[in-house]
Amino acid sequence: MKLNAAWISAPATVRVMAALNGDAETDRARFVGGCVRNTILGQPVDDIDIATVLTPDQVIEVGRMARLGVHPTGLAHGTVTLVCDGQPFE
């Protein structure tokens, strides 16, 4: 299923996904959780969760290289928060 919502094409979202996915040939990151559920149900999306094959250290590295805010919010659980234009992405 392909999702169609304003938050998906927002500049901050596009920038974070570009950093996580690297070159156009890779598909290393996907939206998961409540943002997907709420979009399908037509409800507001208030947080964006992303699953990736990258390790937390790799997420930190690509986030810094892309000049995003990088916050190791839950490394014990594999969670890193990237912030772009004030919008957090976990």
C-alpha positions in Angstrom: 0.0 0.0 0.0 1.4 3.4 -0.9 0.5 6.1 1.6 -0.5 9.6 0.4 -0.4 12.3 3.1 1.1 15.8 3.4 3.6 14.7 6.1 5.2 12.2 3.7 6.2 14.8 1.2 7.0 17.5 3.7 10.6 18.9 3.2 11.7 17.7 6.6 10.5 14.2 6.0 12.0 14.0 2.6 15.4 15.2 3.9 15.4 12.6 6.8 14.5 9.8 4.5 17.1 10.8 1.9 19.7 10.8 4.7 18.7 7.3 5.9 18.3 5.8 2.4 21.5 7.2 1.0 21.6 6.8 -2.8 18.4 6.4 -4.8 19.0 2.7 -5.3 18.6 1.7 -1.7 15.6 1.2 0.5 16.9 1.1 4.0 14.2 3.0 5.9 10.4 2.7 6.1 7.6 4.5 8.0 6.1 2.4 10.8 3.7 2.6 13.7 1.2 5.3 14.5 2.0 7.5 11.5 1.1 4.7 9.1 -2.0 3.7 11.1 -3.3 7.2 11.5 -2.8 8.0 7.8 -4.8 4.9 6.8 -7.5 5.9 9.2 -7.5 9.5 8.1 -6.5 10.7 11.6 -3.9 13.4 12.4 -0.2 12.3 12.5 1.6 13.7 15.5 4.8 11.6 15.5 6.8 9.8 12.8 8.5 6.6 13.5 10.9 5.0 11.0 12.4 1.5 11.0 15.8 1.1 9.3 18.4 -1.6 8.7 21.0 0.8 9.8 22.5 0.4 13.3 22.0 3.2 15.8 25.7 4.3 15.2 25.1 4.4 11.5 21.9 6.5 12.0 23.9 8.9 14.1 26.6 9.1 11.4 24.2 9.7 8.5 22.2 12.2 10.6 25.3 14.2 11.4 26.5 14.0 7.8 23.1 15.4 6.7 23.4 18.1 9.3 20.3 17.0 11.1 19.8 17.2 14.9 20.9 13.9 16.3 19.7 12.7 19.8 20.5 9.2 21.1 17.2 9.0 22.9 17.1 5.3 23.5 20.3 3.6 22.3 19.6 0.6 24.6 16.5 0.0 22.5 18.0 1.0 19.2 16.3 4.4 19.1 17.9 7.5 17.7 15.9 10.7 17.2 16.7 12.8 14.1 15.4 16.4 14.1 14.8 18.4 11.0 13.2 21.8 10.9 12.0 21.2 14.5 10.3 17.9 13.6 11.5 14.8 15.4 11.7 11.5 13.7 12.4 8.3 15.7 
